[in-house]
Amino acid sequence: MDLTKSLCCHRLCFTNTPSCPHCGNAFQPGALKAKAVAEDKAFEMKARVLFLAAFLALPAALLLVHSQGYLHGTP
């Protein structure tokens, strides 16, 4: 069972519930599951971009340090 935020009151509820346990509004069948899948994809994309940025920042920093001559002892 997955948890996601309700479409109406934005409180946590399970994706397989027919209605919100907090406010009682009924959901379209599969609406919460589709929302949970979309949120997971968005999170994965953000995580990949963040990892790629960190992965590329290290070689860029090393290249900058090397081009400035700090590794060879010449300022």
OpenMM code with the backbone's topology and positions (N, CA, C; nanometers):
from openmm import Vec3, app, unit

residues = "MET ASP LEU THR LYS SER LEU CYS CYS HIS ARG LEU CYS PHE THR ASN THR PRO SER CYS PRO HIS CYS GLY ASN ALA PHE GLN PRO GLY ALA LEU LYS ALA LYS ALA VAL ALA GLU ASP LYS ALA PHE GLU MET LYS ALA ARG VAL LEU PHE LEU ALA ALA PHE LEU ALA LEU PRO ALA ALA LEU LEU LEU VAL HIS SER GLN GLY TYR LEU HIS GLY THR PRO".split()
positions = [
    Vec3(0.0833, -0.1186, 0.0000),
    Vec3(0.0000, 0.0000, 0.0000),
    Vec3(0.0876, 0.1246, 0.0000),
    Vec3(0.0560, 0.2146, -0.0874),
    Vec3(0.1302, 0.3397, -0.0968),
    Vec3(0.0522, 0.4508, -0.0278),
    Vec3(0.1270, 0.5471, 0.0220),
    Vec3(0.0668, 0.6663, 0.0794),
    Vec3(0.0867, 0.7830, -0.0159),
    Vec3(-0.0123, 0.8669, -0.0251),
    Vec3(-0.0040, 0.9901, -0.1020),
    Vec3(-0.0937, 1.0928, -0.0362),
    Vec3(-0.0875, 1.2139, -0.0856),
    Vec3(-0.1723, 1.3186, -0.0298),
    Vec3(-0.3095, 1.3155, -0.0970),
    Vec3(-0.4105, 1.3399, -0.0180),
    Vec3(-0.5466, 1.3446, -0.0687),
    Vec3(-0.5610, 1.4580, -0.1688),
    Vec3(-0.6468, 1.4380, -0.2680),
    Vec3(-0.6697, 1.5400, -0.3699),
    Vec3(-0.7472, 1.6595, -0.3150),
    Vec3(-0.8247, 1.6384, -0.2090),
    Vec3(-0.9097, 1.7462, -0.1597),
    Vec3(-0.8489, 1.8201, -0.0401),
    Vec3(-0.8044, 1.7481, 0.0607),
    Vec3(-0.7557, 1.8157, 0.1822),
    Vec3(-0.6038, 1.8076, 0.1983),
    Vec3(-0.5349, 1.7354, 0.1086),
    Vec3(-0.3885, 1.7241, 0.1052),
    Vec3(-0.3301, 1.6594, 0.2300),
    Vec3(-0.4081, 1.5770, 0.2970),
    Vec3(-0.3564, 1.4988, 0.4088),
    Vec3(-0.3256, 1.3587, 0.3583),
    Vec3(-0.2387, 1.2870, 0.4279),
    Vec3(-0.1963, 1.1549, 0.3815),
    Vec3(-0.3099, 1.0534, 0.3885),
    Vec3(-0.3184, 0.9719, 0.2837),
    Vec3(-0.4127, 0.8607, 0.2822),
    Vec3(-0.3562, 0.7527, 0.1896),
    Vec3(-0.4111, 0.6333, 0.2006),
    Vec3(-0.3659, 0.5225, 0.1175),
    Vec3(-0.4216, 0.5369, -0.0234),
    Vec3(-0.3474, 0.4871, -0.1210),
    Vec3(-0.3875, 0.5038, -0.2613),
    Vec3(-0.5063, 0.4171, -0.3000),
    Vec3(-0.5359, 0.3157, -0.2218),
    Vec3(-0.6466, 0.2272, -0.2585),
    Vec3(-0.7763, 0.2581, -0.1843),
    Vec3(-0.7855, 0.3707, -0.1153),
    Vec3(-0.9085, 0.4051, -0.0449),
    Vec3(-1.0076, 0.4691, -0.1419),
    Vec3(-1.1369, 0.4371, -0.1277),
    Vec3(-1.2365, 0.4950, -0.2185),
    Vec3(-1.2722, 0.6398, -0.1855),
    Vec3(-1.2470, 0.6794, -0.0602),
    Vec3(-1.2767, 0.8174, -0.0207),
    Vec3(-1.1752, 0.8613, 0.0844),
    Vec3(-1.1646, 0.9910, 0.1013),
    Vec3(-1.0687, 1.0472, 0.1964),
    Vec3(-1.1140, 1.0159, 0.3391),
    Vec3(-1.0274, 0.9584, 0.4218),
    Vec3(-1.0657, 0.9277, 0.5592),
    Vec3(-1.0788, 1.0528, 0.6464),
    Vec3(-1.0290, 1.1650, 0.6001),
    Vec3(-1.0315, 1.2871, 0.6802),
    Vec3(-1.1522, 1.3751, 0.6473),
    Vec3(-1.1741, 1.3994, 0.5165),
    Vec3(-1.2832, 1.4897, 0.4787),
    Vec3(-1.4013, 1.4171, 0.4148),
    Vec3(-1.3835, 1.2895, 0.3775),
    Vec3(-1.4942, 1.2105, 0.3259),
    Vec3(-1.5224, 1.2255, 0.1777),
    Vec3(-1.4499, 1.3067, 0.1043),
    Vec3(-1.4728, 1.3209, -0.0398),
    Vec3(-1.4344, 1.1929, -0.1125),
    Vec3(-1.5181, 1.1540, -0.2092),
    Vec3(-1.4926, 1.0325, -0.2871),
    Vec3(-1.3905, 1.0607, -0.3969),
    Vec3(-1.3123, 0.9579, -0.4305),
    Vec3(-1.2100, 0.9699, -0.5338),
    Vec3(-1.2530, 0.8932, -0.6578),
    Vec3(-1.2052, 0.9381, -0.7740),
    Vec3(-1.2220, 0.8611, -0.8971),
    Vec3(-1.1379, 0.7344, -0.8823),
    Vec3(-1.1833, 0.6210, -0.9335),
    Vec3(-1.1022, 0.4996, -0.9244),
    Vec3(-0.9671, 0.5187, -0.9927),
    Vec3(-0.8590, 0.4939, -0.9211),
    Vec3(-0.7245, 0.5036, -0.9742),
    Vec3(-0.6642, 0.6425, -0.9701),
    Vec3(-0.7376, 0.7417, -0.9237),
    Vec3(-0.6867, 0.8793, -0.9232),
    Vec3(-0.5698, 0.8953, -0.8264),
    Vec3(-0.5825, 0.8367, -0.7091),
    Vec3(-0.4746, 0.8490, -0.6111),
    Vec3(-0.3510, 0.7703, -0.6535),
    Vec3(-0.3724, 0.6547, -0.7127),
    Vec3(-0.2591, 0.5745, -0.7601),
    Vec3(-0.1848, 0.6491, -0.8698),
    Vec3(-0.2577, 0.7108, -0.9617),
    Vec3(-0.1941, 0.7870, -1.0699),
    Vec3(-0.1172, 0.9060, -1.0136),
    Vec3(-0.1725, 0.9703, -0.9115),
    Vec3(-0.1039, 1.0832, -0.8491),
    Vec3(0.0238, 1.0355, -0.7803),
    Vec3(0.0174, 0.9215, -0.7119),
    Vec3(0.1355, 0.8678, -0.6437),
    Vec3(0.2448, 0.8312, -0.7442),
    Vec3(0.2067, 0.7730, -0.8574),
    Vec3(0.3040, 0.7361, -0.9603),
    Vec3(0.3685, 0.8619, -1.0184),
    Vec3(0.2885, 0.9659, -1.0428),
    Vec3(0.3422, 1.0910, -1.0967),
    Vec3(0.4376, 1.1569, -0.9974),
    Vec3(0.4047, 1.1535, -0.8683),
    Vec3(0.4932, 1.2103, -0.7672),
    Vec3(0.6244, 1.1327, -0.7588),
    Vec3(0.6171, 1.0005, -0.7699),
    Vec3(0.7384, 0.9182, -0.7679),
    Vec3(0.8293, 0.9503, -0.8868),
    Vec3(0.7705, 0.9651, -1.0048),
    Vec3(0.8501, 0.9977, -1.1234),
    Vec3(0.9153, 1.1345, -1.1094),
    Vec3(0.8412, 1.2308, -1.0556),
    Vec3(0.8970, 1.3655, -1.0377),
    Vec3(1.0116, 1.3627, -0.9374),
    Vec3(0.9962, 1.2855, -0.8300),
    Vec3(1.1020, 1.2747, -0.7300),
    Vec3(1.2254, 1.2080, -0.7887),
    Vec3(1.2062, 1.1017, -0.8663),
    Vec3(1.3195, 1.0331, -0.9278),
    Vec3(1.3945, 1.1249, -1.0235),
    Vec3(1.3223, 1.2058, -1.0975),
    Vec3(1.3867, 1.2978, -1.1911),
    Vec3(1.4684, 1.4025, -1.1152),
    Vec3(1.4137, 1.4560, -1.0082),
    Vec3(1.4869, 1.5541, -0.9275),
    Vec3(1.6117, 1.4912, -0.8668),
    Vec3(1.6007, 1.3673, -0.8198),
    Vec3(1.7154, 1.2993, -0.7612),
    Vec3(1.8238, 1.2751, -0.8659),
    Vec3(1.7839, 1.2378, -0.9869),
    Vec3(1.8820, 1.2157, -1.0938),
    Vec3(1.9534, 1.3452, -1.1314),
    Vec3(1.8787, 1.4540, -1.1407),
    Vec3(1.9391, 1.5830, -1.1755),
    Vec3(2.0361, 1.6267, -1.0659),
    Vec3(1.9967, 1.6098, -0.9408),
    Vec3(2.0842, 1.6473, -0.8302),
    Vec3(2.2114, 1.5627, -0.8291),
    Vec3(2.1986, 1.4326, -0.8518),
    Vec3(2.3156, 1.3457, -0.8563),
    Vec3(2.4062, 1.3835, -0.9719),
    Vec3(2.3468, 1.4100, -1.0882),
    Vec3(2.4267, 1.4471, -1.2050),
    Vec3(2.4996, 1.5787, -1.1813),
    Vec3(2.4330, 1.6744, -1.1187),
    Vec3(2.4973, 1.8028, -1.0896),
    Vec3(2.6155, 1.7846, -0.9948),
    Vec3(2.5965, 1.7041, -0.8913),
    Vec3(2.7059, 1.6790, -0.7973),
    Vec3(2.8180, 1.5998, -0.8642),
    Vec3(2.7823, 1.5056, -0.9513),
    Vec3(2.8806, 1.4230, -1.0194),
    Vec3(2.9648, 1.5062, -1.1161),
    Vec3(2.9025, 1.6041, -1.1808),
    Vec3(2.9753, 1.6880, -1.2749),
    Vec3(3.0479, 1.8033, -1.2076),
    Vec3(3.0075, 1.8412, -1.0890),
    Vec3(3.0712, 1.9523, -1.0186),
    Vec3(3.2121, 1.9147, -0.9721),
    Vec3(3.2331, 1.7921, -0.9316),
    Vec3(3.3651, 1.7503, -0.8841),
    Vec3(3.4708, 1.7581, -0.9940),
    Vec3(3.4490, 1.7001, -1.1113),
    Vec3(3.5511, 1.7160, -1.2167),
    Vec3(3.5702, 1.8617, -1.2588),
    Vec3(3.4627, 1.9399, -1.2587),
    Vec3(3.4757, 2.0803, -1.2944),
    Vec3(3.5617, 2.1541, -1.1924),
    Vec3(3.5429, 2.1244, -1.0643),
    Vec3(3.6238, 2.1882, -0.9601),
    Vec3(3.7692, 2.1443, -0.9701),
    Vec3(3.7919, 2.0176, -0.9957),
    Vec3(3.9295, 1.9693, -1.0110),
    Vec3(3.9968, 2.0310, -1.1337),
    Vec3(3.9243, 2.0465, -1.2412),
    Vec3(3.9789, 2.1096, -1.3608),
    Vec3(4.0135, 2.2561, -1.3334),
    Vec3(3.9293, 2.3238, -1.2590),
    Vec3(3.9559, 2.4629, -1.2242),
    Vec3(4.0801, 2.4747, -1.1370),
    Vec3(4.0898, 2.3888, -1.0379),
    Vec3(4.2074, 2.3908, -0.9501),
    Vec3(4.3327, 2.3587, -1.0301),
    Vec3(4.3237, 2.2611, -1.1174),
    Vec3(4.4395, 2.2236, -1.1985),
    Vec3(4.4797, 2.3370, -1.2940),
    Vec3(4.3817, 2.4032, -1.3527),
    Vec3(4.4136, 2.5102, -1.4476),
    Vec3(4.4726, 2.6331, -1.3778),
    Vec3(4.4433, 2.6486, -1.2508),
    Vec3(4.4988, 2.7614, -1.1758),
    Vec3(4.6413, 2.7323, -1.1278),
    Vec3(4.6845, 2.6090, -1.1376),
    Vec3(4.8208, 2.5737, -1.1009),
    Vec3(4.8411, 2.5435, -0.9530),
    Vec3(4.7331, 2.5266, -0.8779),
    Vec3(4.7467, 2.5006, -0.7351),
    Vec3(4.8010, 2.3599, -0.7070),
    Vec3(4.7792, 2.2684, -0.7964),
    Vec3(4.8277, 2.1322, -0.7738),
    Vec3(4.9782, 2.1203, -0.7985),
    Vec3(5.0342, 2.2071, -0.8799),
    Vec3(5.1755, 2.2002, -0.9135),
    Vec3(5.2599, 2.2929, -0.8269),
    Vec3(5.1980, 2.3662, -0.7413),
    Vec3(5.2730, 2.4553, -0.6520),
    Vec3(5.3105, 2.5864, -0.7148),
    Vec3(5.2588, 2.6158, -0.8330),
    Vec3(5.2883, 2.7438, -0.8969),
    Vec3(5.1606, 2.8293, -0.8950),
    Vec3(5.1669, 2.9446, -0.8339),
    Vec3(5.0473, 3.0297, -0.8264),
    Vec3(5.0137, 3.0973, -0.9576),
] * unit.nanometer
topology = app.Topology()
chain = topology.addChain("A")
for resn in residues:
    res = topology.addResidue(resn, chain)
    for name in ("N", "CA", "C"):
        topology.addAtom(name, app.Element.getBySymbol(name[0]), res)
